[in-house]
Amino acid sequence: MTLTCPPILNSIGLGLGMIGVVMIFVYGPPQPNLDEGVKRIVMPATKMPDGRTAAEHDADVIRLRGRHSIMSKTGLALVFVGFAFQLWAVWV
């Protein structure tokens, strides 16, 4: 069996597309950062109710935002690759 078999290509494309859509659903599509003029209300050393400092909380938020950005872009890429496999299956 080779990768020129339309049913296999189509199945691969559908599988990649489904995985990509689930990833986009869980992590959200990539969005631009449109925040402007956001001010800090607390000092970085201020203790939060959970025991962390405001600076530790901010670092966690930045890390989480980066992970969501990577995962959502990966999901979007999987959808595009899935469509490419399906197109390849049609034109083989």
N, C-alpha and C positions, 0 to 999 in steps of 0.2 A: 504494500500500500504506500502510496506517495502523497505528498501534500497538494496534489492536483485533483483530488477526489472531491467534487463539490459538496456531497453530504457531510464529509469530515470538516471541510473548511467552514461550511455554514454552521455546523455544530460548535466548532471552536469559537466562531464569531458570536454566536448567541450566548455561549457560556461566559465569554469575556464581557460582553455587554451587560449581562445580568449581574455579574460581580461588580462591575463599574457602577451600575445604577444603585446597588445596595450601598456601596461605599459613599456615593454622593448623597444618598438619603441619610446615612448615619452622620457623616461629617459636614454636610452642607456644601453647596457649590462655592468655588472661590469668589470672594467678594473684595472689592477695593476698600481700603481703609479711608473712610470719608470724615473721620473725626477731626475737628478743627478747634483749637483753643481749649482743649480739655485741661482742667486745673486739678492739681492734687489737693485733697482736703486734709489729708493726714501726712505727718512727717514719715520718712522711711523707717525710722526706728520705733514708731508707734506699735504697740502690741495689739493684735487683732483678737477677737473673742476666742478663736481656736488656738491661741498661743503663739502663732507665727507673727513675725513683724510685717509691716506693710511692704517692705522691700522684698521679703520672701514671697509674699502673696503675689506681688507684681511679677517676680521671676517665674512663678508657677503659671501665671496667666500667659506670659509671653511664650513659655514652653508649650502650653496647651494650644495656643493660637498657631504656633508653628507646626505642631503635629496635625492639627485639623487642616491647615493649608496644604501640607504635603499629601495627606490622605485623600482630600477632595480632588486635588489635581491628578493624583494617581488614578482615582476612579474615573475622572473625565477622560484621561488618556486611555484607560481600558475600554471605555465606550467607543472611542474613535478607532482603536485597534480592532475591536469587535466588528464595527461597521466595515472596516477595510477588509477583514477576512470574508465577510459576507459578500462584498463587492467582488472580491477575488473569486469566490465560488460561482458567482453569476457569469463572470467573463472567462472562466476556464473552459 
